[in-house]
Amino acid sequence: MVRGEGRYVVSGGPKQDTWWLPRGVVALRVRIFEKVNGDRAVTLPGAAHGPEVFERVYAHPAADGRSAGAGLSDLFWYWLSPGPEVHQEHLEPGERYEEVAAATRRILAGSSADVTAAAGRAVARVLDTLPAGRISLVRLRDLVMPAWAEFAYELVFQEPCPPRARELITAHAEDVISALKCTGLRHPRRRARLTAYLRERVAAGDVKHELPPSLSLPEQVHYLQGTMFNTAVVQLSEATAHVLLALARHPEVQRRLAADPGDDRYLSHVLDETMRLYPLFGIAHRITTGEIPLDADTTLPPGSVVCFSYPDYHATGYDRPDAFDPDRWSTLSAKDAHHIPFGVAANRPCPAWRLSPLVLRAAVREVLDRFRLDSTASHTRSNPHRAPCLLIPRGLPAGRRLAALRRFVRLRDGVEDVTRGVRQLVLGTVMVLHARRQAPATRYFAQQPESAPHPAGRCPVPHPEGKS
């Protein structure tokens, strides 16, 4: 998602499309998605409130509502089905959320050495399928997603991932992320096949971790499917694609890493800079459950939808914020910089904040040990093209074929930008309308009177007499 004039839209606005995509198509798509959430959401940081307000409001205890009352909740629940009501990221605060979050932490709590080794093995198995004697043209997200499907399976079941499970998990994750980016429609039957498989395994007691005991069997299945086999697989795939595409487009950074593969410090700088410039989340939205002051004259009332723009926040406080410069982190501290790739500790941080850097470093090392990367494709935060890239085996002379392939990648990327933009407009509109008819979040909360939200989407109101 990206920010759009104080509200938020989905799957990209003008910044994510090629300059020759007809402007009318882009503008129409943006307007459709803006209307989903209404005109009264507040986006931070913005023209009136800078990064310091973003930080204070994001960490405020009353910025803890997640789904009840947000205009986009029906759409996100529609995209994330089945089981969005027990997805960790969309549970309302309370005992159920705490129980689910604790279960996720247990699953992710392996030793650093073990998870690093598991990630390296999974990526190596994928790379073994590529030819060693010629250049391969791949979509990086598609290439690594089966590896992260295997990795997530091993975390949950503590055993090697069979091919059938890998195929079911990959198909499900691909279907979810394609729908979220509006490059494809949902396929409920494809998702249901993974649900059925997981139900058999959970019912048989095959999960090696304690699952949230207050959840029913179907809810436990949906929790695993949404948290571990959707979000975990998709986010690791997206992050890996971003890092590798950044290296492909910045050969000097890639050469430095390849020359000293044991330099963990510089590789960490590369990961930090990639996540700063291409954060996995465009917007994190929260619904306020109490009053939150914005400034001395304005307060957000309960029920306000606050949209926290990661790209805008990550662009503040840096020299040349649009430049990819890993060396900036040699003098910057991620703790002190405007840099929250895993959210903020006070408000639902990503449970994989410790694990993700470890396994991403392992994946990058495995790829660079075998290949040189090259790409002339565009690099945007959304990456709806799935990161086209040339993988050149180490020691293979590139020759004229590389030049021809580079031209092909550039040309195809430009053509696909146009056709994809129109497809996103059509498919996105169809899914918005379908989600509105189904209204999964609205109907769910209507049946949960104890969870009834505050009046949603209200505008900020001034304090009486202008006082805080």
Secondary structure, DSSP 8 states (H G I E B T S, - for coil): -EEETTEEESS--GGGS-TTS-HHHHHHHHHHHHHHH-S--EEES-SSS-HHHHHHHHT-TT--B-STT-TTHHHHHHHH-S-GGG-GGGS-SSHHHHHHHHHHHHHT---HHHHHHHHHHHHHHHHTTS-SSS-EEEEHHHHHHHHHHHHHHHHHHSS---HHHHHHHHHHHHHHHHHHTTSS---HHHHHHHHHHHHHHHHTT--SS---TTS-HHHHHHHIIIIIIIIHHHHHHHHHHHHHHHHHH-HHHHHHHHH-TT-HHHHHHHHHHHHHHS-S-SEEEEE-SS-EESSSSEEE-TT-EEEEEHHHHHTSS-SSTTS--GGGGGT--TTTSS--TT-BTTB---TTTTHHHHHHHHHHHHHHHHEEEE--S---SS-TT--EEEEEETT---HHHHHHHHHHHHHHHHHHHHHHHHHHHHHHHHHHHHHHHH-HHHHHHHT-GGG---STT---EE-GGG--
